[in-house]
Amino acid sequence: MKKIVYSALVLTGLFVASCAPDKNDDPASPTPDLDARDKYVAYWTAHENSALAGSNSYTVNIIKSTSNSNDIIINNFSGLAVSARATVNNSSFTIPYQQIGTIGFTKGSGTLTAANSILLSYTTTIGTSRDSSTATYTK
């Protein structure tokens, strides 16, 4: 009989302890900082208008940089099968002047206008040709 009473007390204690709130349940506890890059990470359909090449559509894959906690990498940038690095600042990003593959150079900026839309403006220099482009990325 003592074993049954003892077992019942132990089980009751465990049940009560498991229902105790922890810090994750506390609405007053601070929320963790979210990575500003998370809203950019996805496959996007790009619709581009280029001064030299006209209209073009392609897919880009944006990933987080593993070497800089503020950077994203835009794969298949400008539909050229190259990558461009961009620095995120909340809902906007800057593409600093950089070489893209062995093709040429680029720089520009973009703005996340909605959860599923990015407006991008950039210039690309390939050889002696300089091209100004705008693109809308959607997912």
C-alpha positions as CSV (number, residue, x, y, z in Angstrom):
1,M,0.0,0.0,0.0
2,K,2.9,2.4,0.8
3,K,4.3,1.8,-2.7
4,I,1.0,2.8,-4.3
5,V,0.7,6.0,-2.2
6,Y,4.3,6.9,-2.8
7,S,4.0,6.3,-6.6
8,A,0.9,8.4,-6.7
9,L,2.6,11.3,-4.9
10,V,5.6,11.1,-7.3
11,L,3.5,11.0,-10.4
12,T,1.4,14.0,-9.1
13,G,4.6,15.9,-8.4
14,L,5.9,15.3,-11.9
15,F,2.6,16.3,-13.5
16,V,2.4,19.6,-11.5
17,A,6.1,20.4,-12.4
18,S,5.6,19.7,-16.1
19,C,2.7,22.3,-16.2
20,A,4.9,25.0,-14.7
21,P,5.4,27.9,-17.2
22,D,8.9,28.5,-18.5
23,K,10.5,31.7,-19.9
24,N,9.4,30.8,-23.4
25,D,5.7,31.0,-22.3
26,D,6.2,34.3,-20.5
27,P,4.6,37.1,-22.7
28,A,6.8,39.7,-20.9
29,S,10.0,38.0,-21.9
30,P,11.9,39.7,-24.8
31,T,11.5,38.2,-28.2
32,P,14.7,37.1,-29.9
33,D,16.1,39.3,-32.6
34,L,15.2,38.0,-36.0
35,D,17.7,37.9,-38.8
36,A,16.8,40.7,-41.3
37,R,18.0,38.5,-44.1
38,D,15.3,35.8,-43.5
39,K,12.7,37.7,-45.5
40,Y,14.9,37.7,-48.6
41,V,15.9,34.0,-48.5
42,A,13.9,32.2,-51.3
43,Y,13.6,31.5,-55.0
44,W,12.3,34.6,-56.8
45,T,11.0,35.2,-60.3
46,A,12.8,38.2,-61.8
47,H,11.3,40.4,-64.5
48,E,14.0,42.6,-65.7
49,N,14.1,45.6,-68.0
50,S,17.5,46.4,-69.4
51,A,18.5,49.5,-71.4
52,L,20.6,47.3,-73.7
53,A,19.0,43.9,-73.6
54,G,15.3,44.8,-73.2
55,S,12.9,42.6,-71.2
56,N,14.0,39.3,-69.7
57,S,12.6,36.9,-67.1
58,Y,14.6,34.4,-65.0
59,T,14.8,32.9,-61.5
60,V,17.1,33.9,-58.8
61,N,17.9,32.1,-55.5
62,I,18.8,34.4,-52.6
63,I,20.7,32.8,-49.7
64,K,22.4,34.1,-46.6
65,S,26.1,34.7,-46.8
66,T,28.1,32.4,-44.5
67,S,31.0,34.9,-44.3
68,N,29.1,38.1,-43.3
69,S,26.0,38.2,-41.0
70,N,24.5,41.2,-42.9
71,D,25.0,39.9,-46.4
72,I,22.9,37.9,-48.8
73,I,24.0,36.3,-52.0
74,I,21.8,36.6,-55.2
75,N,22.5,33.6,-57.3
76,N,21.8,33.8,-61.1
77,F,22.1,37.6,-60.8
78,S,20.8,39.3,-63.9
79,G,20.1,35.9,-65.4
80,L,23.9,35.5,-66.0
81,A,24.6,32.4,-63.9
82,V,26.8,34.4,-61.6
83,S,26.3,35.6,-58.0
84,A,26.2,39.1,-56.5
85,R,26.7,40.0,-52.8
86,A,24.3,42.5,-51.2
87,T,24.3,44.1,-47.7
88,V,20.9,44.1,-46.0
89,N,19.6,47.0,-43.9
90,N,16.1,46.0,-42.8
91,S,13.8,46.3,-45.9
92,S,16.5,47.5,-48.3
93,F,19.9,46.3,-49.5
94,T,22.9,47.6,-51.3
95,I,24.9,45.8,-53.9
96,P,28.4,47.3,-53.6
97,Y,30.6,47.7,-56.6
98,Q,31.9,44.2,-57.3
99,Q,33.1,41.8,-59.9
100,I,30.4,39.2,-60.9
101,G,32.2,36.0,-62.0
102,T,34.5,36.7,-65.0
103,I,31.7,38.6,-66.8
104,G,32.1,42.1,-65.5
105,F,31.1,44.4,-62.7
106,T,27.9,45.6,-61.0
107,K,26.5,47.8,-58.3
108,G,23.0,48.8,-57.2
109,S,20.3,48.7,-54.6
110,G,17.0,47.1,-53.8
111,T,13.9,47.5,-51.6
112,L,11.6,44.8,-50.2
113,T,8.3,46.5,-51.0
114,A,6.1,43.6,-49.7
115,A,6.7,40.2,-48.2
116,N,6.7,38.8,-51.8
117,S,8.1,41.7,-53.9
118,I,11.5,43.3,-54.3
119,L,12.3,46.3,-56.6
120,L,15.9,46.3,-57.8
121,S,18.0,48.9,-59.7
122,Y,21.5,48.3,-60.8
123,T,24.2,48.9,-63.4
124,T,26.3,46.2,-65.0
125,T,29.6,46.8,-66.9
126,I,30.6,44.1,-69.3
127,G,33.7,45.0,-71.3
128,T,33.2,48.5,-72.6
129,S,29.3,48.3,-72.4
130,R,27.5,49.8,-69.4
131,D,23.9,48.7,-68.9
132,S,21.3,50.1,-66.5
133,S,18.6,47.7,-65.4
134,T,15.6,47.6,-63.2
135,A,14.0,44.3,-62.0
136,T,11.0,43.2,-60.0
137,Y,11.5,40.0,-58.0
138,T,8.3,38.1,-56.9
139,K,7.8,34.9,-55.1
